Amino acid sequence: MTESPTRTPQPERTRLMRQRLLEATVDSLVEVGWAGTSTTVVSQRAGVSRGAQLHHFPSKQDLVVAAVEYIAERRREELAIDPDDLPESGRTRVVLGLLSHLVTSPAFLAALELWVAARTDADLLEKVAPFERRLGRETHARAVELLEVDESRGRNRQLVQATLDLLRGLGLAATLTDDSARRASILDAWAETLDRELER
């Protein structure tokens, strides 16, 4: 008697299907932008039927909202490092490198496509803005933790926020050209500035 193959449980199949659709959405946003991303394109990229895609995400808006949350989770995972694992010497520069990766990753490029589209699409803005605000707060808090600074001291809060704004600008510049050498030089100088100015 032959055993029938073990079938993947439905909740797991659903999770895997959603993950494929969300990854295909992020890939599409990165490769063809907001205008080129559609539910049809995403279902083709994910290798799923249009009906299956519509079952999980009935509209492009639904798909994008879920993709924003998926992007946010990926960005959280990229910063899931134990502060105790960071070196004491050169710590600030290491943290800047970790944060810099956030703004040069595919997740950032996908988010950037959504930000630009949301600027002129009120419905999309209504869905994207709350996620982005929450993610901004989470990233700020994580940067404070990794840099081991007390935000209530001196200008620490402003310096951390300036760091995140600087990194976002460097990430924008990287979308047009490979400026990794210039970015590294700027981050070296900014790490020295932070080490001098942050009150620890």
C-alpha positions as CSV (number, residue, x, y, z in Angstrom):
1,M,0.0,0.0,0.0
2,T,1.4,3.4,-0.9
3,E,1.1,6.4,1.3
4,S,-0.4,9.5,-0.2
5,P,1.8,12.5,0.0
6,T,1.2,14.8,3.0
7,R,-0.8,17.8,1.9
8,T,0.2,21.2,3.1
9,P,-2.4,22.5,5.6
10,Q,-4.7,25.2,4.2
11,P,-3.5,28.0,6.5
12,E,0.0,27.4,5.4
13,R,-1.0,27.3,1.7
14,T,-2.8,30.6,2.2
15,R,0.2,32.2,3.9
16,L,2.5,31.1,1.2
17,M,0.1,32.3,-1.5
18,R,-0.1,35.7,0.1
19,Q,3.7,35.9,0.5
20,R,4.2,35.1,-3.2
21,L,1.7,37.8,-4.1
22,L,3.3,40.4,-1.8
23,E,6.8,39.6,-3.0
24,A,5.6,39.9,-6.6
25,T,4.1,43.3,-5.8
26,V,7.3,44.6,-4.3
27,D,9.3,43.3,-7.2
28,S,6.9,44.9,-9.6
29,L,7.0,48.2,-7.9
30,V,10.8,48.1,-8.0
31,E,11.1,47.0,-11.6
32,V,8.2,48.7,-13.4
33,G,7.0,51.3,-10.8
34,W,3.5,52.2,-9.6
35,A,2.1,52.9,-13.0
36,G,3.3,49.5,-14.4
37,T,2.0,47.5,-11.4
38,S,-1.4,46.0,-11.7
39,T,-3.2,43.1,-10.1
40,T,-2.8,41.2,-13.4
41,V,0.9,41.9,-13.6
42,V,1.3,40.8,-10.0
43,S,-0.7,37.6,-10.4
44,Q,1.5,36.7,-13.5
45,R,4.7,37.4,-11.6
46,A,3.5,35.3,-8.6
47,G,2.5,32.5,-10.9
48,V,-1.0,32.3,-9.5
49,S,-4.4,32.6,-11.2
50,R,-6.1,35.9,-11.4
51,G,-9.0,34.4,-9.4
52,A,-6.7,33.3,-6.6
53,Q,-5.1,36.8,-6.5
54,L,-8.6,38.4,-6.4
55,H,-9.6,36.1,-3.6
56,H,-6.8,37.4,-1.4
57,F,-6.7,41.0,-2.7
58,P,-9.8,42.2,-4.5
59,S,-8.3,45.5,-5.7
60,K,-4.9,47.1,-6.4
61,Q,-5.5,49.3,-3.3
62,D,-6.0,46.2,-1.1
63,L,-2.9,44.6,-2.6
64,V,-0.8,47.8,-2.1
65,V,-2.0,48.2,1.5
66,A,-0.9,44.7,2.3
67,A,2.4,45.3,0.4
68,V,3.1,48.4,2.5
69,E,2.7,46.3,5.7
70,Y,4.9,43.6,4.2
71,I,7.5,46.2,3.3
72,A,7.4,47.5,6.8
73,E,7.9,44.0,8.2
74,R,10.9,43.5,6.0
75,R,12.4,46.8,7.1
76,R,11.8,45.7,10.8
77,E,13.6,42.4,10.1
78,E,16.5,44.2,8.5
79,L,17.1,46.0,11.8
80,A,16.5,43.0,14.1
81,I,20.0,43.0,15.5
82,D,20.9,42.8,19.2
83,P,22.6,46.1,20.2
84,D,24.9,44.0,22.4
85,D,26.3,42.4,19.2
86,L,27.5,45.7,17.9
87,P,31.2,46.7,18.5
88,E,31.9,49.5,21.0
89,S,34.7,50.9,18.8
90,G,33.2,52.3,15.6
91,R,29.7,51.5,16.7
92,T,28.2,54.7,15.3
93,R,29.5,54.0,11.8
94,V,28.3,50.4,11.9
95,V,24.8,51.6,12.9
96,L,24.9,54.1,10.0
97,G,25.8,51.3,7.7
98,L,22.8,49.2,8.9
99,L,20.4,52.1,8.5
100,S,21.9,53.0,5.1
101,H,21.0,49.5,3.9
102,L,17.4,50.3,4.7
103,V,17.4,53.1,2.2
104,T,19.2,51.3,-0.6
105,S,17.1,48.1,-0.4
106,P,14.4,46.9,-2.8
107,A,11.9,47.5,0.0
108,F,12.8,51.2,0.1
109,L,12.5,51.5,-3.7
110,A,9.0,49.9,-3.5
111,A,8.1,52.3,-0.7
112,L,9.4,55.2,-2.7
113,E,7.1,54.3,-5.6
114,L,4.2,54.3,-3.2
115,W,5.1,57.7,-1.7
116,V,5.4,59.4,-5.0
117,A,2.1,57.9,-6.2
118,A,0.4,58.8,-2.9
119,R,1.3,62.5,-3.4
120,T,-1.4,62.8,-6.1
121,D,-3.7,60.0,-5.1
122,A,-5.8,60.8,-2.0
123,D,-7.1,57.3,-1.5
124,L,-3.6,55.8,-1.7
125,L,-2.2,58.5,0.6
126,E,-4.9,57.7,3.2
127,K,-3.7,54.1,3.2
128,V,0.0,54.6,3.0
129,A,0.6,57.6,5.3
130,P,-0.4,55.9,8.6
131,F,1.9,53.0,7.9
132,E,4.8,55.3,6.9
133,R,4.3,57.4,10.1
134,R,4.4,54.3,12.3
135,L,7.4,52.9,10.5
136,G,9.2,56.2,10.8
137,R,8.6,56.2,14.6
138,E,9.7,52.6,14.8
139,T,12.9,53.3,12.8
140,H,13.7,56.3,14.9
141,A,13.2,54.3,18.1
142,R,15.4,51.5,16.8
143,A,18.1,54.0,15.8
144,V,18.1,55.5,19.3
145,E,18.4,52.0,20.7
146,L,21.3,50.9,18.4
147,L,23.2,54.2,18.9
148,E,22.7,53.8,22.7
149,V,21.6,57.4,23.2
150,D,19.1,59.0,25.6
151,E,16.7,61.2,23.6
152,S,16.0,63.4,26.5
153,R,19.6,64.7,26.6
154,G,20.6,67.7,24.7
155,R,20.0,67.6,21.0
156,N,20.1,63.8,20.7
157,R,16.5,63.5,19.3
158,Q,17.2,66.1,16.6
159,L,20.5,64.5,15.7
160,V,18.9,61.1,15.3
161,Q,16.1,62.5,13.2
162,A,18.7,64.4,11.1
163,T,20.5,61.2,10.6
164,L,17.4,59.4,9.3
165,D,16.6,62.4,7.0
166,L,20.2,62.4,5.7
167,L,20.0,58.7,5.0
168,R,16.7,59.0,3.2
169,G,18.3,61.7,1.0
170,L,21.2,59.4,0.3
171,G,18.8,56.7,-0.6
172,L,17.0,58.9,-3.0
173,A,20.3,59.9,-4.7
174,A,21.1,56.2,-5.0
175,T,18.0,55.6,-7.1
176,L,19.6,57.5,-10.0
177,T,23.2,56.6,-9.8
178,D,25.5,54.2,-8.0
179,D,27.0,56.7,-5.5
180,S,28.2,54.1,-2.9
181,A,31.7,55.6,-2.6
182,R,30.3,59.1,-2.0
183,R,27.7,57.7,0.4
184,A,30.4,55.8,2.4
185,S,32.5,59.0,2.6
186,I,29.5,61.0,3.8
187,L,28.6,58.4,6.4
188,D,32.2,58.3,7.7
189,A,32.0,62.1,8.2
190,W,28.6,62.0,9.8
191,A,29.6,59.2,12.2
192,E,32.4,61.4,13.4
193,T,30.0,64.3,13.8
194,L,27.5,62.1,15.8
195,D,30.3,60.8,18.0
196,R,31.3,64.4,18.8
197,E,27.8,65.8,19.2
198,L,25.6,63.1,20.7
199,E,25.4,63.3,24.5
200,R,25.9,59.7,25.8
